[in-house]
Structures are given as structure tokens and as C-alpha cells.
Amino acid sequence: MTLAAVLFDLYGTLVDVDERPLSRRRPSVLGVSRAAWMDLLRGGLLTTAFADEDAFVGTLARTLAPARPDAEAICRGLLRAELDAVRLVPGAVS
């Protein structure tokens, strides 16, 4: 499936996320500060286009924990868990 667009649902009107392991657990799991995560977000992560999941996960791992050989696997697992937690809000049309 090729994505035609990405939608940011800021107020939870279209999708609901039960938990957010990528953004909430990633700093402690990787052993990096929350400030490092926020610096990455503010530095353009949310406005950068990534070719695929591998490119996104690779950027997270290289930027946040370059010395950890398991960083990509950790980030991939957290991303997968977060994506699996997304549900359409009842009544939202997809």
C-alpha cells in the first residue's frame, strides 16, 4: 500500500491511540534524555519525509543512540507497538 497523505489528528477526533510507546517509553528504554527526544522533534523530525519505516527507525537510532547496536531493533519494536495501538474513533470514516 502506498500512502497518499499523512494526517495529524491533534485532538483525537479521528483516531485514538491506547498507548504511545515510541514517544513515551523510548527515552528511558534507549537511555537518552527526554530533552534529546524533544530536540530531535523540534529539529525537523515531524516535517521530514522518510522513504520507509527503515529510514525512520534508522534516523531515530543514529541520532539518539549511535553507540547502541540494538537501538534500531528497540525503535522498530516501539514503533510497531504504537502503530498497532492506533484505532479509528467510532464514526470516523477511513
C-alpha positions as CSV (number, residue, x, y, z in Angstrom):
1,M,0.0,0.0,0.0
2,T,1.3,3.4,-0.9
3,L,0.4,6.3,1.3
4,A,-1.2,9.3,-0.4
5,A,-1.1,11.5,2.7
6,V,-0.3,11.7,6.4
7,L,-2.9,13.1,8.7
8,F,-2.0,14.6,12.1
9,D,-5.0,14.1,14.4
10,L,-4.0,16.6,17.1
11,Y,-7.2,16.4,19.2
12,G,-8.1,12.7,18.9
13,T,-11.1,13.4,16.7
14,L,-10.3,10.7,14.0
15,V,-8.0,8.2,15.7
16,D,-7.4,7.1,19.2
17,V,-4.1,5.7,20.5
18,D,-4.3,3.5,23.5
19,E,-0.6,3.9,24.4
20,R,2.3,5.7,22.8
21,P,5.4,3.6,23.5
22,L,7.6,5.2,20.8
23,S,7.3,8.7,22.2
24,R,6.8,7.9,25.9
25,R,9.0,4.9,26.6
26,R,11.7,5.4,24.0
27,P,13.9,7.8,26.1
28,S,14.1,5.5,29.1
29,V,14.4,2.3,27.0
30,L,17.3,3.8,25.0
31,G,18.8,5.5,28.0
32,V,18.6,9.0,26.5
33,S,17.1,12.1,28.0
34,R,13.6,13.4,27.2
35,A,15.4,16.6,26.1
36,A,17.2,14.7,23.4
37,W,13.9,13.4,22.1
38,M,12.4,16.9,22.1
39,D,15.5,18.3,20.3
40,L,15.0,15.7,17.6
41,L,11.3,16.5,17.2
42,R,12.0,20.3,17.1
43,G,14.9,19.8,14.8
44,G,12.6,18.6,12.0
45,L,11.6,15.0,12.6
46,L,7.9,15.8,12.2
47,T,8.5,17.6,8.9
48,T,10.9,15.2,7.4
49,A,9.8,12.7,4.8
50,F,11.2,9.2,5.2
51,A,11.2,6.7,2.4
52,D,10.0,3.9,4.6
53,E,10.0,2.5,8.1
54,D,13.6,1.5,7.9
55,A,14.7,5.1,7.1
56,F,12.7,6.5,10.0
57,V,13.9,3.9,12.5
58,G,17.5,4.3,11.3
59,T,17.3,8.1,11.9
60,L,16.0,7.6,15.4
61,A,18.7,5.1,16.3
62,R,21.6,7.0,14.7
63,T,20.5,10.3,16.2
64,L,19.5,9.2,19.7
65,A,21.8,6.2,20.5
66,P,24.5,5.8,17.9
67,A,26.7,3.7,20.2
68,R,23.9,1.1,20.9
69,P,23.9,-1.8,18.4
70,D,20.4,-2.7,19.5
71,A,18.9,0.8,19.0
72,E,17.3,0.1,15.7
73,A,15.6,-3.1,16.9
74,I,14.3,-1.2,20.0
75,C,13.0,1.7,18.0
76,R,11.3,-0.6,15.5
77,G,9.6,-2.6,18.3
78,L,8.3,0.6,19.9
79,L,7.1,2.0,16.5
80,R,5.3,-1.3,15.7
81,A,3.6,-1.3,19.2
82,E,2.5,2.3,18.7
83,L,1.1,1.7,15.2
84,D,-0.7,-1.4,16.4
85,A,-2.3,0.7,19.2
86,V,-4.0,3.2,16.7
87,R,-7.8,2.8,16.3
88,L,-10.3,4.8,14.4
89,V,-12.7,6.8,16.6
90,P,-16.2,5.4,16.3
91,G,-17.9,7.3,13.4
92,A,-14.7,8.3,11.7
93,V,-14.6,7.3,8.0
94,S,-11.5,5.8,6.6
